[in-house]
């Protein structure tokens, strides 16, 4: 089978890291920005995360269908990244607008965040992610999955350590400018360097765009791709638990534990560095089809890490808890990425990126923050942040996330059985 070229590997890492940095800024620092500059109100974050997830999923379906019909990913990748960076800068401007009402300010940041998410989905999810599936195959998707699992961790390390230092020294607006300029520049760079896969062909439904768009929403699609949909359910359940705590990690460390942004970044970032190294041995097990065993082990590690974080206030134990949490997350994401990419129907890769977003982003990022909102509102800790009264998250958030993460074992069982059956059928065909 054809290997991925060095040039394409370089583009996977450059575009992937830029995209993950921008998502890290949105998922981690936008929420912290809202608590620091707008109001310590979990309702704003819940709406912001939910609207962003909905818009992202719709955009992935829309642009994924366009990419499949045109047989092109490059235009969507380039323009998505360019505009994504520009709107990251514009988001930071909200700090300086003369808006006295918390409600009005909240609405403004929700709309801006949703716009940025739409553009990010155009460039990254429906464009870049589909392109990586186009240029890879079953023999190397364990490595591609490893890259996709490693990049969010590296982005989190950078986003935690470097971003914390920049924000402590220069504040949020300068930080948003730096990230925005970087992502826009890489979008321009992709115009001159990236090429679509030579195997990608335009696949137009003769009945028109909207018939093709909605063709993926039928029961036959599920029945024909049972294993893939169980993998998506695993992803959905796991990321509901993940999105209960993740939007509030920095807020918890800064506002509840009393750390500054720099120290918070050090605890989160350095503890995740070791997790990246685990993707190398994990890729070998994944390429051998040991997906269920890898995910089961990673889930246990992840849950133990969350429990340690919920029980800890000391720096060393917090760092160890974050290390286990990050290690579990990295391996789970790596395994799921390789698993679902191997199951995508070749003629609908762009559209199936949209289905993935429904389970990976939309549902978890609506349900998870709603759970967080309830926990913080009724069981959080009252506090004053920048002169404004509100509620901040405490250790209960991490304990609830650990409990919800355990539920992921239930969909893992049927998905594992379908994987085993598929491997046995392949072996039987090979014998014949």
Secondary structure, 3 states (H helix, E strand, C coil): CCCCCHHHHHHHHHHHHHHHHHHHHHHHHHHHHHHHHHCCCHHHHHHHHHHHHHHHHHHHHHHHHHHHHHCCCHHHHHHHHHHHHHHHHHHHHHHHCCCCCHHHHHHHHHHHHHHHHHHHHHHHHHHHHHHHHHCCCCCCHHHHHHHHHHHHHHHHHHHHHHHHHHHHHHCHHHHHHHHHHHHHHHHHHHHHHCCCCCCCCCCCCCCCHHHHHHCCCCHHHHHHCHHHHHHHHHHHHHHHHHHHHHHHHHHHHHHHCCCCHHHHHHHHHHHHHHHHHHHHHHHHHHHCCCHHHHHHHHHHHHHHHHHHHHHCCCHHHHHHHHHHHHHHHHHHHHHHHHHHHHHCCHHHHHHHHHHHHHHHHHHHHHHHHHHHHHHHHHHCEEEEECCEEEEECCCHHHHHHHHHHHCHHHHHHHHHHHHHHHHHHHHHHHHC
